[in-house]
Amino acid sequence: MQRAYIGLGANLGDARGALAAALRALAALPATRVAAVSSLYRTAPIDSSGPDYLNAVAALDTELEPEDLLQSLLDIEARHGRERPYRNAPRTLDLDLLLHGERQLHTHALTLPHPRLHERAFVLRPLLELAPALEAPGLGPLASYLDRVADQHIERCEMPVVPWP
């Protein structure tokens, strides 16, 4: 069993509903348990346009290999109407595999740790909410990157993500 962290985001349609549905889908994955979910955070799009995003991070305990987990994430996105017309396009659902245990991986389809996780407040803040002392392979303590993203506006929302089964 490995601890994996998944970034969740949406800014089209019922974003909160999409994140709740994604959590239920993650909980239904084989050999996987949702261990924790961060608060919701609202952020403006980065390098894009469109409405603000709702973001969260989920901690999973899973026996799935990184590539299999990634494929499951892509399948969940597709079921929620995710389209990729251009880089950083607005989206109905975005699921990113941020970390998978201590794995470091660089293939055509997957890089672990996620290559921009330490550059985005909408990833770091909810991730560190779940695991304040978390270290990432090749990056070290993730809390040390918070100062670098201090200029990125992020707002913790009072509304919780709808619980999953």
N, C-alpha and C positions, 0 to 999 in steps of 0.2 A: 504494500500500500504506500503510495506517495502522496504528498501534499502538493496540489497544483492550485494555482491562482488564475482566475478567469476575470478579465475586464469585460464589463457589460456596458453598453451605451446605446442610446436611441435618440433621434430628434425629429422623426416624422410620425404622424399619426398619434396613436395612443402610446406614447413612449413608456409611461409607467406600467401600463398593461402588458406591453411587449417584454419589459424586463421581468415582470412577475411570471409570465408564461415561459420565458427562457429559464428562470430558476426551476420551475416545475419540470421542464424538459431535462435540465442538468441532473435533477434529483432522480429522474427515471433512467438515466444511463446505466448500463450494466456495470457491476463491480465498482460503483461510485456512490459516494455519500456527500451531500452538501454539509460541510462542517460549520460554516459561518458565512454571513453576508454583511457587508458594510452598510452604512447609511447611504442614502441617495445624495448625489451632489449634482448641482446645476452648473454648467459651464458653457461659455460661448464656443462656437466652432473654431478650430485652429486650422489655418491654411485652407479655409473653405467658407461657405456661406450657409444660410438657412437658419432655422430656429435654434435656440439653445438646446444642448444635450442634457439628458439625465444619464448619470453614470453611477456605477457601483462596482464592487469587486466581490467575487464569491471565492471562498476557500473550499476546495474539494479534496476528499480523500479518495483516491482512485487506484485501481490496478491497471487501468488502460495505459498503453504506451503513448508517448506524446503524439505520434503521427495519427494514431487511432482516435485520440481525444480531439485533435485538431479537426479531423474529418467529421466527427460528431458535432463539433461547433459549427462547421460550415453547413452541415445538414440542417441544424436548428435554424440558422440564419435564413437558409433558403425557404424553409417552411413558413417563415415570417415575412416573406416577400423581399428579402435583401437583394438589391441590385447593385451592380458595380459599373455605372456608366463612365466614371472617371475617378481618379485618385481623390480621396477625401470627400466624396460626394455625400450629401445628406443620406441618412439611412434609417430604415425601420427597425433594424437591430444589428448591433455589432458585437461580436464575441471574440475576444483576443486571449489566446493562451499566453499568459505573462511569464509564469514560472512552472516548472514541473520538477519538484524535488531539487536536487543539486545538479540536474542535467544541464550541460552546455551542448548546443546542437546548432549546426548551420548547414541546412540543405536548401534546395531550391524552394521548397514549400514552407519551411519552418526554421525560425531562428529562436533559440532559447539561451538566456533570457530574451524576452521580447526586446527588439533593438532600441525602442524609444521609451521604454517604461520609466526610465530615470529622467526623461525630459518633459514629462507631462504631469501637471498637477492633478488632472482628473484620474490619473492612475495612482500616483504616489500617495495622495491624501487618503483615499479609501483603503488602499493596500496597507498603509501604515496604521490605519485605524484598527485593522484586524490583527496585525503583527508588528507592533512598534519597533521591535529590535531586529526585524527581518533583514537578512543579508542575501544578496543575489550573487551567484557565481560570476566571477570576473568583474563585478561592480562593487562588492563590499557592502557596508551598511547603507541601506536605502535612505534612511533618515538624513544622511549627509548630503543628499541631493535636494532637499526641500528649499534651501536658500536659492538654488538655481532656477526654481520655478515660482518664486514668490511673486513675480510680476503677472502671473497667469491668474485671472479672476476665477475663483471657484467658491461656490456657496453651498453649504450643507443644508439640505432640505429637511423640514420637520416631518414630512410624510414618509412613512416607512414603505419599503417594498412589500407588496402583498406576500404573506407567508406561503410557502410551498407545502405540499403534503408531507 
